[in-house]
Structure formats: structure tokens, C-alpha cells
Amino acid sequence: MAKHHSNKLTVILVNMGGPETLEEIKPFLINLFNDPDIIDIPGGRLFRPLLARWIVYRRLPEVTENFTLIGGGSPLLRISRDQARALQQALEDEFDQVQVRLAMRYSKPFTEEALRDLPEDHQVVVLPLYPQFSTTTTGSSFKELIRVASQNGHNPDQFIWIRDYHDHPAFVAAWVRLIQETLKRMPPDLRQKAPMLFSAHGVPVKVIEHGDPYQDQVEKGVRRIVEQLGVSNPVHITYQSKVGRAEWLEPATEDMLVQLGRAGESAVVMVPISFVSEHSETLYELDILLKDVAREAGIQHYYRVPTFNARKEYIQTLKQVVMEHVQ
């Protein structure tokens, strides 16, 4: 295949990261709750480290137990590495030299590592593994990249920053295929009437009120997917993974399952709309915790659409998004 570019490219994939072992849970959580984009409090510089340690002290036993149930760690890093490798292969047709690196926000490989020995003559593209933009995820990773790059003599203004691809046609089509595969496994009577819950990671309402586009992007993406799916099933957008007492986006996935069970529904289709890789939010929350909630509410048939991981449709989406920004 002819290469369109004589140029050289480094893609930096950004994601949250995750503890690969039970020992890594504590440092991961401390890094997470120490992030000003996650916990924004007055006098944060002084109090956040203390607050982070207190939250971790409170939550560590429960989180450790949850990770034990999914095999003792998060597969997120392994899957992200697979995605990076597959994307690099897909881009090798287009560039003379290409590297795809990972910059995890709260676990290794950290941003410093991703920027180490960056080839001078490479164009740098920053690509989030978060399809929807939020200041709490992509925004936080971008800030960290800008900080580390500036400290290490790079000019972040020369990087190409990809903010989101929540409603990109290739992304929408990839979801449609994945959802159709799950629908095909269902008995015809359920397939046509089971409510579909597009469950996204929640964020505090305050974040949205400050202008964060996350909720809009989730809704817009779901609208496109449902249009292309062409199904008549009831569709609900719900939010999971709430932490703390603040008001978070609603309806909560858990509450919606209870409501549907009470209304006599016997089946649901769960779509992890804001996640592209399997990790604790899908393997523990969706597959264990929320499945139990559904069962107890009287929903016997619980179908969960998988995430993409390194599936070809997702890798091609990422490739297309990169190519559109580079050209």
C-alpha cells in the first residue's frame, strides 16, 4: 500500500490506567484522588493529599475485594498495550516511521515515560482512549501532558490534540456492529423489546454546570447509534460509578434497573457507552454489581455488550481519527 506521507509520527494514547495487581491499588487510588481535576476543594494543594489518603483508607478494603473478584487486578493496561500495538500496525501503512505510546494518568506508564526520548522529527498526536471529552478525564490527561512536555523542553503547541470522537461515523458504526452481535444472541421476542441502557461513567453535576461537554457528547453519540441501529426498543441513558456525596448525573444505572424491574421488564441490554476497554467498571460494576441489582429487581435476562478492546472496528476508528487530524 502506498504511503501518503513521507513523515514520521508519534501517537500518545491517554487513558486513566489501573492497578494490575492488588498491591498497586493503593498508589493508584492515591494518585486518582490527588488529582485537582477529580477533587476540587479550597486550599486543595494543602488539603488534597490528606483528603486523598483518608478516602483511600476508607475505600481500600472494598476496592481490593472488588478487584479480587475480577482476578486480582485491572486488565486495562494489557488491553491498552494491545490497542497501541494494533494502532501502530494500522498506521504503518501510512507513515515512514510511527510509534504509538501510552500515557496513563494514575498508574505506569506515566506521562513522563511517554514523552521520554521523543524523536525530534516526529509529528506528535495526542489521542484519548476516552471517546467523550470531560475535564475529569481527557482534560486532566491533557493538562498533565502540557505540564510534563513544557518541563522537558517540548512545545505542546506543536502537538495535535484530539479532543473527542463520540459521534464520529466510524465510532458510531463500530458500536452498531457490536450491539447487533449481542442482539443476535437474544431470543427474538426479547431482542425487539428489551430496554437498552447506555451506561456511561458518571460525573458530578457541578462539573457539567461549569461547561463540561461530557453529558451532551454522551447523548449525541447515543442518538446517532440508535438512529443507525434502527431498533424500536426503549432506550435509556444512565450513569454509573458514583463516588462520594456530591450530586452526580442521573438517572443512576442502578436506579433505572430497579425501576425497570418493578415495571415488569424481564430483560435488559447494557451498553458501556463511555468505555472502550474492559476494566473494573465493566467487569466488576456491570457484570457483577449491577447484574445482581437487575436480578434482585426481577430482571432475569441481562445482556451486556462487550467493550471494543483491540477489535478491528475500534482500531480503524482511531486510525481514521488520527489521519483526519494529521492531514
C-alpha angles and dihedrals in degrees: 000000000000117000112233094199133054085196137106126235140196117191117197112203112203125203140148098258124212143221110277092194136027090253090059094056096084098051090042092054093044090053091047097051092041090064112106088211088061100038115029111183135153111267086017097162090060102035105030096078090051092045091047091054092047093050091047091049089053097043104034098089093050095043091047090052091050092051090048088058092056096048104285101291148024119282089206097105094047090049092046089053089052089050091049092049093047093047091049090053091048092051095046088082090062106040139048091225127014135171128181115201134182125232110187118193103213106016139032132328087051126192092266090062094048091054097043114118093357106186109251094221097051126104107231122220121187110208123181122217083213108092094199122054119240129162086228094060120013091021092054092048091048092051091050091049092050091049095048094041093051091049091051098051098260123130108231089193087072094054119096107235118203108200103187147329100198094138101025108141092236092050092048091048091049091055092046090056093047094049091046090056090057093044090053090059092057127090108260095246092055094039093064101044111025111118113247117222115200098201116197130181106268126234130194114276088234090065091056092045088057089062102270108160095209100105093045091049093050090050095045093049092048091050091054093046093049091047091054094042088056094205127149095212116125109264126209129181109212137172131228141180099055115181126192133356102293120112110269132191114289156254093051112221089233094054092047091053091051091048093050092047091052089050088059101256112155100190140037136184113216118205116189092212100175097043126081098176135045113255139134094304091059104027097042106020101037100029101040114012101037093036088059090049089052092048092050090049089056099259103137099175112063116174119185120194109221123238120250101253103170097335115151095243092057095044089050089050091054091046092051092048091051093047092050091053096044097049 
